[in-house]
């Protein structure tokens, strides 16, 4: 069994990343889950390693928001010329 803790919110990340966190069974931040030790779970944990800490491995929070989904700027706000 692998113990994993959800450390960082998935708000602002792409739907695929949020779905991976949900499929691991996390419902709230700082929740600890015991997950089966198989290739599928390890792959999901690797994919969201910047959001989830695994017991026995060092977790370093992301320094910048480089994993977040790109968003378009508001055309209305920027068309005013300010």
Phi, psi and omega per residue, in radians:
X1 nan 2.521 3.119
X2 -1.965 2.303 3.057
X3 -1.687 2.163 3.138
X4 -2.215 2.538 3.140
X5 -2.186 2.295 3.090
X6 -1.418 1.993 -2.994
X7 -1.835 -0.517 -3.039
X8 -2.282 2.456 -3.090
X9 -1.131 2.599 3.123
X10 -1.687 0.154 3.116
X11 -1.136 2.282 3.116
X12 1.629 -0.140 3.121
X13 -1.609 2.871 -3.078
X14 -1.143 2.733 -3.081
X15 -1.036 -0.522 3.136
X16 -1.145 -0.713 3.113
X17 -1.162 -0.757 3.121
X18 -1.105 -0.665 3.129
X19 -1.174 -0.601 3.111
X20 -1.151 -0.750 3.107
X21 -1.095 -0.743 3.137
X22 -1.166 -0.658 -3.124
X23 -1.229 -0.366 3.026
X24 -1.337 -0.173 3.058
X25 1.695 0.178 -3.139
X26 -1.406 2.419 3.120
X27 -2.116 -0.459 -3.124
X28 -2.531 2.748 3.136
X29 -1.090 2.636 -3.133
X30 1.095 0.279 3.062
X31 -1.365 2.409 3.118
X32 -1.858 2.297 3.133
X33 -2.181 2.472 2.974
X34 -1.724 2.049 -3.049
X35 -1.994 2.631 3.108
X36 -1.138 2.553 -3.109
X37 -1.566 1.502 3.074
X38 -2.394 3.010 -3.047
X39 -1.108 -0.646 -3.115
X40 -1.123 -0.803 -3.134
X41 -1.172 -0.733 3.120
X42 -1.079 -0.662 3.100
X43 -1.141 -0.727 3.111
X44 -1.150 -0.704 3.118
X45 -1.150 -0.616 3.112
X46 -1.183 -0.647 -3.118
X47 -1.159 -0.621 -3.130
X48 -1.946 0.574 -3.087
X49 -1.105 -0.361 3.117
X50 -1.431 -0.144 3.111
X51 -1.965 -0.451 -2.989
X52 -2.118 2.344 3.074
X53 -1.736 2.427 3.102
X54 -1.911 2.357 -3.119
X55 -1.075 2.303 3.139
X56 1.667 -0.180 3.117
X57 -2.103 2.510 3.130
X58 -1.267 2.350 3.080
X59 -1.939 2.182 3.110
X60 -2.031 2.091 3.128
X61 -1.123 2.607 3.131
X62 -1.096 2.468 -3.096
X63 -1.382 -0.597 3.136
X64 -2.290 3.013 -3.117
X65 -1.547 0.808 -3.093
X66 -1.354 -0.181 3.141
X67 -1.649 -0.150 -3.065
X68 -1.296 2.720 -3.132
X69 -1.229 2.355 3.117
X70 -1.200 2.471 3.138
X71 -2.155 2.620 3.078
X72 -1.380 2.575 3.073
X73 -1.401 2.650 -3.124
X74 -1.153 2.149 -3.141
X75 -1.195 -0.607 -3.108
X76 -1.131 -0.826 -3.092
X77 -1.135 -0.719 -3.020
X78 -1.571 -0.112 3.119
X79 -1.463 -0.190 -3.119
X80 -1.324 -0.310 3.106
X81 1.518 0.338 3.134
X82 -1.522 nan nan
